[in-house]
Every structure is written in structure tokens, then in C-alpha cells.
Amino acid sequence: MRTRSAIEFCGLWEQLNNPDFKSIEFDAFKNQSGANSFALTPQKWIEATHAIGIISKSGRYGGTFAHRDIAFEFATWISAEFKFYLINEFQRLKEEESDRLKLEWNFQRTLAKVNYHIHTDAIKENLIPEKLSKQQVSFIYANEADVLNVALFGKTAKQWRDQNPDLKGNIRDYASLEQLVVLSNMESLPVFGRQVSMPC
């Protein structure tokens, strides 16, 4: 613990996790570090700074223990092989997390599409008056879809296309996972009793 890098790391951890950490004593240790005469034991560090990231106990079953954040950092200094495995494990876990999120997004996008068909069927059966032209029917579908788009994204499908002419697909293909969950729930709301307004 006499090295400046060790003191800086432990001090940073304490500043982030320990409201009672004494920063003035920490600065004193940091300024003294690197000198040949400087020595710092875990007990001295704990007593002077009120550190909680490291625990040191005396006696037969005693020893020095550290929070895993600090333990990992010390272990990477001691062993280059451990550091290599730690980096690889971190990358593997992040890739798995990314794959899982993609799978969840694809599921929610599919669910939103299925709900959209149920939504349009409900519109057709309950909102569209008889003997309308195809253009009028299309307007009703687009209008109902944009009610959800404006509520969720703050813009209509046309506004999104005008703002993103180079992107393929539609506004819903670029929604977040959370937005797709909300969209699926909104699409499942009943449309019965809604009034349809047609352009003159």
C-alpha cells in the first residue's frame, strides 16, 4: 500500500462509497507516497481515514480483507494472467448482455406488430363506417397509428420519415425496448366507442 497508485485507487473507492472518509488524511498519504521512508499498513490507513473498503483483523483468525472492487484491482497488479482473464470475462458478459437485449427487443418488436394487427382489426370492425373509399380507410388506419406515435414518440410517422430520410423502416423499428413495451400495452387498449373524424 505504499505505492501512489494503490493509495489513489483506494482513496477514490472510498470517496465514491464512504461518506465518512477523511479526504485530508488521504491527501497527506498520497503526497507522502513514493518516498523511501514512507510506509503504510492497512491498519494505519483504516484508522487515519476511516476507510471501509479494507478490513484488517488481528489474532488467530484475523487477516486483511478488501471489498471485491479493491481485491480485483490488487490482483491485477499481482498477476498479469488474472488481469487477462478478468478482461476476457468482462467482454464475454457484455456480449451476452447485448445478445439478450437484442433478443428481448426482437420479441417486443414482434409483439408490437402482432398487437398492431389486432388493433387495426378492432378499428375495422368498430370504427370504420360502411361504404368508405380505400383512401378514407387508409386515412383512418394512419390516423389511429399516429395517435400512438405522437403519444409515445412525440411525432407522427410522416414527421419521423421527413427527419430521417436515410433510415430504412419506420419509427417503431428504432424504438427502445422500453418504448416497445409501452407501445404493446397501448395497442391492447380498447378502441370501442372512439369517434372517427374524416377530412372534408
Number of C-alpha atoms within 10 A of each C-alpha: 15 18 16 16 13 17 20 17 15 22 24 14 18 22 16 9 13 15 10 12 20 16 16 11 14 22 15 10 23 18 12 16 21 14 11 8 8 11 14 14 10 17 15 13 21 16 9 16 19 19 25 17 19 19 16 14 12 9 6 6 6 10 10 11 14 16 12 11 12 16 13 15 14 16 14 16 12 11 10 11 11 14 17 11 12 15 11 12 12 11 12 12 11 12 12 12 12 12 12 12 13 13 12 13 20 15 15 21 23 14 16 23 17 13 19 18 12 14 21 19 13 16 20 15 11 14 18 16 10 9 8 10 9 9 8 14 18 12 15 21 17 15 17 16 17 18 13 17 18 13 12 17 16 13 15 20 19 13 12 17 15 10 10 12 8 8 12 10 9 13 18 18 13 13 16 13 17 10 17 24 17 15 25 19 13 17 20 14 10 11 15 11 8 10 10 12 9 10 6 3
